[in-house]
Amino acid sequence: MRGQIAPMRANAPTTTDHLNMTRLINEALAERGYDTLTPVQEAVSDPDLAGRDLLVSAQTGSGKTVGFGLAIAPTLLGEDEEFGPAGLPLALVVAPTRELAMQVKRELIWLFGKTGARLASCVGGMDMRDERRALERGAHIVVGTPGRLRDHIQRGSLDMSELRAIVLDEADEMLDLGFREDLEFMLEEAPEERRILLFSATVPPTIAKLAEQYQNDAARVNTITGATQHADIAYQAIRVAQTDTENAIFNLLRFHDSENAIVFANTRAQVAHLTARLSNRGLNVVSLSGELSQNERTHALQAMRDGRAQVCVATDVAARGIDLPNLDLVIHADLPKNTESLTHRSGRTGRAGRKGISALIVPPRDVKKTERLLGWAKTTAEWTTAPSADDIHAKDEERLLADPVWTEPVTEAQAAFAEKVLAQYGAEAVAAAYLRLFQSRQGAPEDLLPPDTKPERKERKPFGPSKWFALSVGQAEKAEARWLLPLIMRASGVDKADIGAIRVQGAETYLELTEKSADGFLSSLGADGELDEGIKVRALDAAPELGPRPKPERRDGKPGGRDGKPPFNKGPRDRGERKERSDDKPREHGAAKRKFDDKRRAQAEDGATTAYKPRKTSDRKDDDKPRGKPKGEFKPKGEFKPKGEFKPKGDGKKPYKPKGAKPSGDRPAPKGKPAGASKPKPAGKPGAGDTSKSFRKPRASAVKGKQPRGANATPRRKP
């Protein structure tokens, strides 16, 4: 029955010999150095779970790939040790990204290599024709991404009729990336008798609903506990000043000097900004964000793998599913939005037994938010500060002295040159030169401010000797400094540096200018002293006394406070005489409501109002009866008198007079010139005046020889 999930927990790791695995798979594990299995690998390999659907919670980098390979091996092989000839796929493994899918394929190739398994991949960005040919040749296990797998199923190149197991790796990430419809399509196309294994770092409600809908008698395996979830990851909360976030990130990268490090940001713009700033400081940086093509993304990750790049700046979505070797440092330039994002980000490091550091950059305004985030994630972080310049220099010296170059044997050629250099410069100069060469390859560390340092407010320099002027415009005319300033500069030619305070008052505006520009300002205004039309300027003998800012007027023109409301009075209010409380008791709960007549009658008894008097039947308004008596007999204002006897305009209709008979023959020619005769006639076509010529086109029959017509006509060239 679907939806019944039995919870289970992983035990302590055991050796591979204790598990019910085939000899060839045991040999493959031994060759790869697997003496013991991780908790998730042991849990899913339990013989009691053979043949059952699984919903597995496992930390990113805990060996899930080998784990589900061990889980599906009995289902695919049965009692055999090796696979038979490849035909239709027996297992389908779905991963969210191309990089993760190819990584899964590589892991399964060595795990099932001795059993003769043939694997095929179907991922976005690859040639679909090559994938189709690989499927036609046959494959035991197919690994791919949701979109490309669905395309192959719909095109008929991927037949799922023989499928025995489906594995959804990083299922929560696939749902976050919008692949729910593709996953449901594949699960619907799969046979009824098949295993479904869901692996997810977190189990949100969407994953639980998907498992309940498609899994049968699923066993819930949880290998994540509060004590072991982040056992290989050291969390640090780095307190920095508000303006030192970028400097702190750079110092962290310099201090740890990891082979691979990743810096997370929340937006594409922040990714581009950090990439440029870190590159300018001498670091080899690549970026991953949503606008990159698949080819650009592949080149960036390859640069991280082969050592050409050391730092990757990425967004959450772009970094989903990537696996970088030797990734020891994760820096959160922007705080994660939720605990799931924190888990996925930090899970890029501390993989397969390696230790890693997850550092959160925390400016003062984000301290409380960081504490809540760590509390919800049930994670303890070490609160510290970013490495200082002295700390980084000391670390550089430690790395320099520990360099293996000091212990390597010296060749004869090197010994001869070393003796020559020492003889010419001396040991101290040679050591100093080597130190300078080492430091030149590293960016200089940044000096950081204390974490609690607040941005300093720039003090305004004294304006110096000045003179004041009054402008005949104020708040009554809606005067504002933002449009007065350009007006003053444009009309008088005064520089902005010579303008001091501009104080807008009720009826006037006061302007402060330097003494050296005051005379030129007055002379530029002319004799009338007008700055602009209707704005007069007069010089003041001293600085004006600026009173309090007048209160805004109400809309109705009356003085008042904000929105015309009277100012708040803190004194005692005059409440008047206090009315005695009524002795009326509240109506009992559940009592029947009184009718309207009863209510009015009760009010009349209390003297609250007059008693209700229903109308008489004779006074009711009926459609067939008059509505009461008229107020009085109708009396016209006066006797109606017509203004005069009506007289028609004529004596009635005129008698009919027949018109005269029309004259026979043509009408006489009108007298005078016709209309428009005086206007010049437009020039006609050549030969239009010759009336002997005909304007008709010659008929086809007039042409010598009868010519076919219509569609059978022979096309002719134009003359």
N, C-alpha and C positions, 0 to 999 in steps of 0.2 A: 504494500500500500504506500502510495506516495506521501511524502511529508513527514514520515516517522523517522526522526534522527536520534540515534543512540549516542550519547556523549561518551567520549573516551579520552584519556590523557596518556601521553607518552611516558614511558619509564626511563630509567637511566640507560645510557648507551651500552650496547653489547657488541661482542665481536661478530664478524660476518659469518663465522662457522656455525653459530647457534641458530641461524635463520634457515628457513626452508627454501633455499635458492638452488638453482641448477649449478652443476659443476663449472660450466663455462662462464657463467656470470660471476661466480666466486673468483675464478681465475682473473677475470677482467678487473674486478675490484682490487684484488691483491696487487696486480701490476700497476695500478694507479695509486697505491699506497693507502688503501682503505683498510686499516686494521680494525677500526671500530666505526660504527655508523652514528650519524647524528640522530637526535631524538625523532625528527620527522621521518627520516629514512627507516628507522626501526619500527615506528608506529604503523606506517602504511604497509610494511612488509609482514605484519602479523598474520600468521596463517588463519586465524579466526575471522579475518576480514576479507579473505579471498572470495572474489565473486560479488562483493557488496559495493554499492555506491558509497562514495566518501565525500564529506565536506571537511576540508582540512584547513586549519588556521596555522600558518607557519610564517615565521619571520623571513623577510627578504634576505637572500644570501645564506639560508640555512641548509642548502643542499636539496631543495625541492625537486630539481630536475632528475637527479639520480633516484630520489624517493619515488616519484610516480613511475619512473622506469622499472623499478623493482616491483611496484604495486601491480602493473599491468603485465609483467612477464608471465606469471602463471596463466593469466587469461588468454594470452596470445599463443604460448607454447603448448599449454596443456601438459601431457605426459612426455612430450618430446624435448630433446635438448637443443635441437636446431630447427630453424624454419625450413619449410619446403620451398618449392619454386614460387617466385613472387607473382601474384595476380592482383585481385582487388584488395584494397587496403583493409587491414585488420584493426588498425588503431588510428585515431585522428587526434593530434595535439594542436591546440589553438593558443596562440600567444598574442599580446596586444600590439607589439611592434616588430618590425623586420629584424632589428638587432637581437631582440630576445628570442625570436623564432630560430634564427641561425645559430644562436648559442645553444638552444635546446637540441637542435639537430646534431651539433658537434658532440654534445654530451652523450646523446643516445647512440651515436655511431660507435664510440669506443665501448659503451656499456653492452651493446648487442653485437659488437663486431665479430666475436667468436661464434655466435649462433647463426651467422649467415643472413642476418636481417638486411633488407634493402630499404633505404629511406629516401623519401622525396620531399621537396619543399615547395610551397606555393605562397609566395609573399609579394606584397606590393613593391613596385620598382624593378622587378625582374621580368625577363622576356616570358610572356605567357605561352608562347609556342613551345619553348624548351620545356616548360613545366608540363604541358599537355603530352609531349612525347615521352617524358619520364613516367607519367601516369599510365600511358599506353603500354610501356614496357613492363609495368608491374612494380608495386611497392608494398611492403608489409606495413610500414608506418609512414604517415604523411604529417608533416609539420607545416603550419602556415598561419597567416593572419586572417581575421574574420572576413574582411571584404574580398580578398582574393579567393579564399576558399568558397565563398558563396558564388562568385563568378564562375568558378569551375563546375560547381554543382549545377547551376542553371544552364550552363552550356553543354552539360552531359559528359564532360571529360573526367569528372570525379564521381565514381559510383560508390555509394555508401551501403549497398545492400548486404555486404559481408562484414560490416563493421562490428567489432566486439567491444571496443572501449573508446570513450571520448574523454580527453583531458583538457580542462580549461585552466590554463596557468595564468596567474594574476587576474583572476576573474573580476575583482573589484575595479581594477584599472580599466579593463575592457568596457565595463559599464560606464565608468566615468568618461571614457573617450567616445561614447555614443554608439557602441557596437551591440546594443541589446537586441535590436531587430535582427541583425545578422546571426547572433548566437541562437536566438529562438528559431530562426529559419533552419539552421543546421540541426538543432536538436529535434525539430519536427520531422526532418527528412531521415533521421537515423532510425534503424530498426528498433522494434519494441524491446527485444532481448539484447540489451547492451549495457555496459557499465558506464557511469558518468562520474568522473572524479573532478571536484572543484577545489582548486588551491587558491587561497587568498590570504593576504597579510591581515586584512580586517574583514569582518563579516557584518556589513551594514544591512539594513532591512531589505535593500534591493537584492542582495546576494541570497539572503534567507528565503525570499519569495521565489527566486529563480530555482533554488534547490528544492523547495516544496513542490513546485509545479512540474519539474521534470525528473527528479530523482526518485528511485524506488528503494524503500527500506534503507535509507542512507545512514551511515555511521558518522557521527561528529567526532573528529579528531582534533584536539587542541594541543599544540605543542608550545604555545606562547603563555607564559605565566608572568606575573608581576616581577618575579625575581630574575627570570632568564630572558625576558623580552629584549632587553638592551644590555645584556651581560658583556658583550664585546665592544660596546660603544660607550665612550666617555663623553658625557654631555657637559658642556661649558656654557655659562651665560656670561658673555663679555660685556661689562659695563663700560660705556664710552661716552664722551661728551657729544652733545647734539651735532656739532660740526665736524666730528672726527670719525664718522663711520667709515668712509673710504680709506682713511689713513690706517684705521684699526684693521681693516680687511687686508691691506697690503702688508702690515707688520705680521699678521698671523701667517700669511703665506710665506713670508721670508723666514720667520722663526722655525716653522715646522719643515719647510723645504721638502714637501712630499713629492713623490714621483708623479702622482696624479691627485689633483684636488678639484673640487667642484664648488662653485659659488651659486647659490640660488637667489633669484629675484622674482618679484611677483608680476612684472610687466615686461613687454618687449622693449619699451623705451629704456627701462632701467638696465636691462641686459646689454643693450647697445652702449649705454653710458659707461657702465662698469668695464666692459670689454675695452673701450677706448682708453679709459684712465689707467687700467692695469697694463695695457700694452705700452703706453707712453712711459711707464716706469721700468721697462726692461723685462717684463714677464712674457712668456710665450703663451698666448691666450687664444682659445677658440670659443665660439658662442653657439648655443642651440636655442632656437625659438621657433614659433609657429610658422613664420613666413619662409623658412628655408626649404628648398627643394630636397627630395630624397638624395640626390647626388651630393649636394652640399653637406647634408647631414652625415652621409657616409664618410666624406673626406675629413670632416671635423673629428669624428670618432676615431678614424684611422690615425689621425695625427696624435691623438691622445695615446693610442695603443703603441705606436712605434717610437714615442718619445720626442717627436717634433714639437709637441705642445705639452704644457705642464698644468695649465689651469683651464677649466671649462666653466663658462658662465651660462646658466640655463634657467628657463622657467620650469614650473612643475610639470606641465603637460609635455613639453619637449623632452624632458629627461626621463619620462616614464619608460621602464623596461630596459634601460641601457645598463650594461655591465662593463665597467672599466677595471682592468687589472691594477693591483697595487694602489687602490684608491683609499687613502688613509685619512683624508680630511674633507669634511663637509662644512661649509660656512653658509649660514642663513643671513644674507645681507638684508632681506626683508623677512619679518616674522611669518611663519606659516599661518594659513588662515584657519586651520583646524588641526585636531590631533592626527587624523588620517594623513594629512599632508606632512606633518612632522615625522610620522612613522616611515612614509615612503621616501622622503628626502634623506633621512638618517640611514635608512636601509641600504643606501648606495655604498656605505662603508661598513666595516666590521663583518665582512662576509667570509664564510667557510673557515671560521676560527681565527681570522686576522683581527687585530685590534684597530679601532678607528676612533676618530674624534668628531663630534658634531657640535659646532660652535655657533651660538646664537648671538648676533650683534644687538645689544640692548641699550639704546639711548635712554635718558631719564624719563621721557614721556611714555616709554613702553615697558617700564619695570613691572607695573601691576598686571599688564596684559600677559607678559611672559610668565609671571608666577601662576596665573590662572591656567595658561596653556600647559605648563609642565604638570600642574596638579591634575588636570583632566586626563593627561596622558599617563599619569601615575609614574612619572619619571623624576628622578632627583638629579639636579644639575649643580655643578660647582660654580659658584659666583666668584668671578675674578675680573681682572683688568687685562687689557691687551698688552702684549710684550712691548717693552720700551726699546729705545735705540740701543741702550747699554746691554739689555738682555740679548738682543739680536747679534751684537758684536761678539759677545761672549760665546753664543752658540756657533757663530762662524768660526771662531778660533778652535772650538772643540771639534767641529767637523773637519777643519783643516788638519789638525794634528792626528785625527783618526783616519785620514785618507790612506788607503793601501799603498799609495805611491811611495811612502816613506820606507816601507818594508820590502819592496821589490828589489831583487838583485841588480847591481849596477853593471852594465856592459862595459867593455873596454873602450868603446868610442865615447860613451857617456863619461867614463872616468877621466879620460884625457881632456875632454872639454870642461868638465867640472874643475879640474886642476888649473886649467888656463883661466877660467873665470875667477876662481878664488885668488889666484896670484895677481890678477889685474884689479879687482874691486874689493876683495876682502869678504869675509864670511857675513858680517853684519849687513853690508850693502846688498849682497846676494839674497839674504833672507828677507830684507825689506822689499826688494824688487819682486820677489815671489809673492809676498803678501799683497802688494799693490796689484799684481796681475790677477790674483784670486778675487780681490774686492772689486775689480773693474767689471767682472762678469756678473756681479750682484748689484741690485739697486740699493741705493742708500736708504736706510730705514727712516721712518718719520718720527718726529718728536710729537708726542701726544699730550693733550691737556688732561688735567684731572677729570674724572668722570662727572663730577658734580659742577663743573665749570659752566656758567651761564654765558651766553653771548654778551659781550660788552656793548653797552650803548655808546655810540659816538657822541662825545660832547661837542656842542656847537661852539665854534670859535667866536670870540667877541667881535661884534660888527664894526666897532671903532666909531670915530666922530661922525655924526649924522645930522640931518635936518629932516623935519617933518612937514608934510603937506596934507591938506584936506581936500577931498574930492566930493563934489556935490551929488553923490549917489550912495545909497545905503541899502539896508535890508528892505526898506519899503519898495525899492526898485528891483529887488531880487539880485542885488549885487553879490558877486562871489569872487574870491581871489583867483580862481582858476581861469576866469576869462578877463579879469582886470590885468593880470600880469602880462599876457601877450599884447594886450591893448596898450599898456604903458610902454613896453619895449618898441612896439611898432610905431607909435605916434611920436615918441621923443628920441628914439635911438639910444636909450640907456641900456647898458649891459645888465644881464641878470645878476652878475656878481655885485653890482652897485645897488641892488634893490634889497632892502631889509624886510621889515615887517609890513604886512598889509592887514590892517584891522578894520573889518566891516562892522559898522555900528548901525543904529537905527536910521538916521537921516544922512550920515556922512560916512566916508571911508578915509582912514588915515594911512598915509604912505610914508615910509622911511627910506631915505636915500643917503648915500655917502656925501660928505661935504664937497668932494671934488666934482661930483656929477650934478649937484643941486643947481648951480648956475646954468649949466648947459641945458638942464631939464626945463627951466623956466623960459629960457630964450627960445627953445624949440616950440613952445606953445604959442608964441606970438603975443600981440598986444591984448587980444581978448582973453587969453589965459584958458582956452578950451582944449581939453584933452581929446574930446570927441563931441559929437553933437549932443548938447544938453548936459555935458559933464564939465563943470568949471573947476579950476584948481586954484587954491590960494595957499600961500606959505604961512607957516605957523612959527611963532617966536620960540616956542618951547615944545617939549614932548606933550602930547595930549593926555589928559586924565581919562583913562578908559574905564568906564563904569561897567556894571554887570550887564551881561547880554540880555536884551529885552526878551520878554516872553512872547512866544508866537501868538498871533491873534486867532480867535475862533473864526469859524467859517461865517458866522453871522455878524462879525465885526466887533464883538464884545471881548474885553480882555479875559483871559483865563489861562489855565494850565494846559497840559497836553490834551489836544483834541477839544479844547474849550472847557475842560472839566475844572471845577474850582479846586484850589490847592487843598491838600489834606490838612485837617485841623486836629491836632492831637489833644485838644481840650475836651472836657466832658460834654457829652451831647445832651440836648434838651429833649428828653423822651416824652414830656408831658405827663398828664395824670395816667396812672396805671389803671387799666380797666380791671374790674373784678372778674375772676374766672367764672365761667358758666358752670352751673350745677348739672348741666345735661350730662348724662352718662353715655358713654359710647355704646353703640348697638352691639349686642352680644354676638359672638362669633357663631355663624351658622344660622342665625335667625333669618326669617323670611323678610325680604325687602318690602317696605311699605309702598302702597300704591300712591300715585300722584295725588289723588283726592284726599287720602288719609294724611299725607304729608302736609298739605295746605291746611287741612282742618286742625292738625296739631299746632301748626304755626299760629293759627288764629287764636287758639286757646291760650298760647303763651303771650299773645299780644305782639308778636313779631310782625304780623301783616294782617290784612283783612281776610275774612273768611271767603273761601271760594264759593261763588254762586253760579251754578250751572245755568245755561241759557234755557229759555222756554222753547217748547217745541215750535211755537208760532214764529219765534225769532230766528230759527235756523235757516240757513241759506239753502234753498232748493232751486233747482234749475227751472221749475215750472211755476214759481211764485215770485212776486216782486220782493225785492230786498228792502223791506220796510217802507214807511211812508215818506213821501218827498218832504223836504223841509218847508215848503210853502207852495202856493199855487203859482204856476208859471205865468209871469206877466212880461210881455214884450216891452222893450224900452219905448217904443212909439209905434204909431200906425205906419204900416209899410206903404210908401208912396214911390212909384217909379219915377225916375228922373225925367222922363218924357216919353211921348209916343214913339214907338219904334217905326222908323222909316227906312225902307230898303234903299240901297244906293241907286238902284235903277227901277224901271217899271217892270221888273221881272225879267224873264228871258227874252232876249231879242228875237224877232221873227226870223225864220230861216230864209236866207237869200241864196239861191243857187248861183254857182260860179258860171261864168261864161264859157262857151265852147272853146276848146283849144284850136288854135289856127292850124290848118293843114300845111304840110310841107316842112322844110327846115326852118329852124329858128333864125331870126336875123342875127347877123354877126354883132357881137358886143362892140360898143363904141369905145374908143380909146385903146391904149396899149395894154397888153396883158401884164399881169403882175410879174415882176422880175425881169421885164424885157430890157430894162436899162442896165442890168448886171451883165458883165462879160461872160461868155460861154466858155466852159472848160475845153481845153484842147482835146480833140478826139483821136481815134486811132488813124494811122495813115490810110488814106483812101476812103475814109468814112463819108466824105462828101460826094463820092461817085455813086449815084443811085443805080447805075447799070450793073453793078456787081452784086452778087448774092453772098450772104453771110453764112449760108448753110454749108455744112461739111459734105463732101461728096459721099454718096452711098458706096457700100462695099461692092455692089453689083456694077458700079461704074468703072471699077478697076478691071484691067484686062485679066481675063482668067478668073474663074470663080474661086474665091479664097475661103478656106474653112473659117468658121467663127466659133467663139466660145473657148472651151477648154482644148479643143482640137486645133486652135489657131497656132500657126508657126510663129515663134517669137521673132520680131524684127528689130534690127538695130535702129537707133534714132539717127536721123540724118545729121 
